[in-house]
């Protein structure tokens, strides 16, 4: 797909992959692709930058706050239930990483399905009654 868009795509051998990423086990890898113009970011720095931008635009971020569930109206999430109380929100972003499947288990009725991954973020916009 990258070639279709005019990007350079290099086909790399398992040894070349190992040279770029020394900790990877290449025993069962046949090869790969490398796109020199692709970018990488430090996840912590990226998250902090996104949080800073969100705060500058009026978002409230509640750290170390256990999310226990969601407030819903029909098929719409209207807020977040936490161990400290409820947070009403116009918009809720669910990104809890590998805990997503358990957290979103009760949301299947509104069409949200989640799978495990790295990182965790729950963001909301337009809150009232925040703890």
Order of alpha helices (4+ residues) and beta strands (2+ residues): beta-alpha-beta-alpha-beta-beta-beta-beta-alpha-beta
